[in-house]
Amino acid sequence: MSKPVLRCFPFGGVGEFGKNMMVYAIDDDAVIVDCGMGFPEPGQHGVDIVVPDISALDELGLHIHAMLLTHGHEDHIGGLPHLLPRLNLPVYGSEVTIALVRAKLSERGYRGDLNLLPDDGTQVDVGPFKVEGVPVTHSIMDAVSVAIHTELGVIIHTGDFKFDPAPIDGRATAIHRFSQLGDQGVLLLASDSTNATRSGSGASERVVGPALKQAVSQCSGKVVVTTFASNMFRIQQIVDAAVACGRRVAVAGRSLERNMDITRNLNRLNVPAGTMVDIKQTEGIAAHELLIIATGSQGESRAALARLAQDRFTGLKLGQGDLVIFSSSSIPGNERVIAGLYNHIYRRGARIMHAGQAPLHVSGHAQAHELKMMIQLTRPDYFYPVHGEYRNLIEHRDLAVATGIAFDHSVIAENGYSVIIDEQGVRHGPEFHAGAVFVDGDSRDEIDDLVLRDRRVLAGDGMISVTVLLSRHEGRLLSEPELVARGVLHEDVSDDVLSAAGKALQQFLEGMDREWLADMDSAKEEVRLFLRRWCKKHIGRRPMVLPVILAV
């Protein structure tokens, strides 16, 4: 009788950042680890998020027993609302992770079979496997590495982790448990490569608190702090800094409100009574007594911070003496947008502080020394770097080899390249389709079929191109927008409808703030969204809109 074979199928997150999803199979019995989302690239207008394309699962012939989650960041759970109804699997995760997933699923009217994954060494039966969560520190509460006990040995999928010596909640990475698993025999370590290119060890989350408190104490006006909405450790320190400086706290951003409510209900976030104030009721509070936590650290045009920076936030304005603290890092590719956001904030008269000036942010990912420590603790037979672009994977493999892993016991396999581990060692298996799916509202279209997607949209709802002529420096409309439609309307009525749409668009643009209108990217997106919504409301269609903004 032949010995069982381990096969790994990376559907996302290997060779890229985001939409993490891995399938592990012993023969035909399998589990999925994580089901994340990614964000569209520049130029992919109208796309909300990107999720893994799981169409190949049907062809692999696997009996999938469960979905296992490492933590509650969007790049690890964001695909669930779109893919779980199709997969129809039980889901296992830690307390905060499951609470976040439940909230996301309920927004789409789906409950799901959600179960707690113990992180105290207790193992749960999942098909032929025994599974446990091993506590790790990260920039979100209750992160775990997933340990899958199989007849071939233990598979450890680290998820995102670091070794924080002084975590805010006292829940440290379980070094002893990883060492115990190493003693039992780890077949495969699949480890987070995000910070493999950074030497040394990362700083503790705890260093951010004093820097925040000092910055807040030195501000004579209102303080706005922006950070990632899921980082409740950071939110806790922001609240603590506000309380220490005698300030009330308001929250701007729906995702932030939801996450704070979830963690407060679980008694995991400590907010003294009387600290919070509704963002709509801040007008009567003196500026030096107010701190606002806002979403939008990456320059998202519709997030709270962007609206504040462009004077579009009802009842609240930035001005002289105010301070905006960026307690975050820039996601690669967002630098230009964030720089534009800085300009808007400075135009309001406010000051900015960021992590380049003080320890206002630390990474939640292990750096080189910590990655080597994970390898030394678990002593795996085989090593598979995941979570990162190709350069991160290579750097991580080099670290593993330097730590004692034989080169031929490591493997580099991006999305769509399966991995086989058997008596012959580790090697690449057959390729499989692991593309991505665009999510635009409730529709889904494959990236690989982009031309077909465009043809389907054009065939169903047609296309409208619109040309808008602006004064770049004055930020005003120079002429009425010109609209041309193809396949949208009946010939007899198209002129009247297009004229009405053009006048409505002109009125909308003339009512926009000049500074906002002068931002070409923002103006283009606003034109696109306005016309899509106008057409949906007045003619019942959502045509493809191609905006052309000409600035002179």
Disulfide bonds with the S-S distance in Angstrom:
none
